Amino acid sequence: MKIVVAGGRSKADFLIGSLLEKKHEVTVINDEEAYCRYLSEKYNIPVVVGNPCKRYVLEEAEIDHADILIALRPGDPDNLAICQTAKKIFHVKRAVATVSNPRNVSVFKKLGVNTAISATYTIAKIIEQASTIENLVNSLSIEQENIVLSELLLTGKCAVVNKKLKELSLPKNVIICCILRNVDMIVPNGETVLQEHDKLLLLCPTALQERVLDMLTAQGLAS
């Protein structure tokens, strides 16, 4: 996929590396010239120096060709403006934003942002587990965005690894549709045991997505 990352420093650096490892095409927009130079030299990717809140900067980055835009600016109003411009003017398919104030998550979603990530409790998990980033990027809203289909890769740190599905206590309207394990596709039942590196395809109400991801990516106690 073609992904544009707007703003951010350490979060952007980590995210860019993760996306490139997964063979996505990444373009960066950042208003710090020295940091842009660093990213360009480190990753050898297109980098646009400028404020991503400005329409002409987004045009220069050719975001109209992007599948996803991810806004990582420190201010919620900036990220909302970037996402709304990307969606309404440039018709970017999906817009993802970090949100400093958790109360703004629902506001962002109502205003057209596909995925709003509250930095207070979600970003920490995302930075620890690159799979969660991929999961959020690969989420697909359906049925007028009331339902979301998500992809989640389990790491060895996830507490659910080596547990049976029936032991997870997931909300009753959450469905694990299938498990991709190595080259096999498994249609799970209650006795299915989750393993490290399993890729889960989940179907759930959009309102429950963040809670379900939190449950499945929670880390186990250190031994």
N, C-alpha and C positions, 0 to 999 in steps of 0.2 A: 504493500500500500504506500501511497504518497502521503507523508505526514509532515505538518509544519509545527514546529515548537516555538512559541512566542514568549520571550522573557525567561526569567529564572537564572540561577547560577548553579549551585551544587545539584539541585533537583534536575535541572535541565541537562547538566553534564551526565548524570547517571542515566537519565531517561534516554538520551541520545544514544549512548553506548548500548543500552539494552535493545532499543529498536533496531539499530544497525546489525546487531548480532542475529536478529530475527529476519534479516534481509529486507527490511522496509527502506524506502527512499525517504530521507529526512532533509528538510530545509529548516534553517534556524533564523529567527528574527530576534535581535537584541540591540538595545540602544547603547551598550558599552563597547566602544570600539576595540579596546584591548582584549576584552573577553571574547569578542567575535573572532579576533585574530587567533586567540588561543584555541577556540573550537575548530576553526578552519584548519589550523595546522595539525591538531590532534586527530580529527576525523576525516579530513579531506572531503568536506561536504559543502553545498551552497550555504553561504551565510550572508544575511542582509543586515547592515548596520542602520538602525533607525527605531523609532518608537512604534511598536505594533498597534498602538491605538489610532495611528494615522492611516487613513485609507490608502494614500499613495504608497506608503511603505508596504502594505499588504499587497497592493498591485505589483510592486517591484518583486515581491517574493513569489508572485504567480500562484497565490493560494486558490485561485479558481480551478486549478488543476488538482488540488489536494483532496484526498478522501477524508482526512481528519485534521483538525486544528486543535492543538493543546495549548491553553493559555496558562502561564506560570508566573505572572506578575505578582508582586506582593500585595497589591491593592485589589479588593473585590470589584470596585467599580470599573477598573481598567480591564480586568478579565471578562466581566460581563459585556463591556463595550466591544472588545475584540471578538468575542464569540458571536454576538448579535450581528456585527458587521460581516463576519465570515459567513454566517448562515443566510442573512437576508439579502446582502448585496452580491456576494461572491458564490452563493449557493453551495458552500461546502457541506458535504453530507452529514458529518458529525462534528460537534464542538465539545471539547472537554476542558474543564477549568478547575483550578485549585481555588478553594474558598477559605479565607482566614476566619470568618465568623460562621460557625456551624449553622446558625439560624438562617443563613443565606442559601443553604443547599436547596431547600424547597422553592425559594424565590427564583433561583437560577433556572431550575427545571421548568417552572411555570413560564419563564420568559424565553424558553427555547433552547437552553443549553442541555445537550443530551446527557452528559455526565458531570456532576458537580462533586468534587472531592473535598471534604472538610479536612483541612490541614491539621486540626487539633488531634485527631485520632486515627485518620486513615493514611495520611502520607507516611507516617512512621513505618507502618506495615508495608506500604508500597515500596519504600526505599530498601527495606530488608528483603523483600521478595519480588524480584523482577516479574515473576509470573502474574502477580496481581495487576501490574501495569498492563500486561498483555491482555488479561481478562477484561479490564475496563475498556481498553481500546477495542476489543473484539465483541463487546456487548451489542446486541441488536434489539432495538425496541420494535414491538409489533402490536397489533390490535390497538391503534391510536395511542401508542406508547404506554398503555396500561400494563403490558406484559413485556418482560425482557428475557432474551435468550443470551446466556453468558457462557464463556469458556474459561475454565480455571485449571491451572496446572498445579498439582500437589507437590510440595517439596518435602524433604525429610524432616523439616522443622514443624510441619503442620501436625497438630495434636490428633487429627482425625485419621492419620495414616495408621494402618493395621487395625482399624475398627470396622465392624460391620455397619452397613447402612442403617439398620434398625436401631443401632445404638446412638445415632447422632442427634435425635430429638429435633429434627428440622421442622419448621412450620408445615402444617398439613397440606398447604397449597403450593409447596415447593417440590418440583420434580427433578430428579437427576435422570435425564433422558437416556444417556448412554455414557460409557466410559471408554476412552481410547487408551489402550495399553499396548505399548510397542506398536506392532502392526495389526493388532486385533481390536475389533469393536465389540464391546460387551454391553448387552442390555441387562442392567442390574436388577437385583431383587433385594429383599431385606437381609439375606445371608451373604451378599457380596461384600468382600473385605477390600477396603481401599488400600492402595499401595503407593509408595513413593513414585513419582513421575507419571501417575495416572493423570489424564486430562479429562475433566468432567464437563459435560454439557448440561447446563442447568436452565430450567424454565421456572420463572417465578413472577409474582406481581412486582412492578417497578418499585413500589413503596417498600418492598422487603429486600431489595437487592443488596443494599449496603449491609443490612443486618446479617443476611445469609453469607455474604463474602467474609464478614468479620468472623462468623462462626467457623467457617471452613478453613480460614487461613490462620486462626489462632494458634499460637505456638504451644507445644507441650512443655512441661516442666523439665528443666535440665536434670539429667541423671547424675 
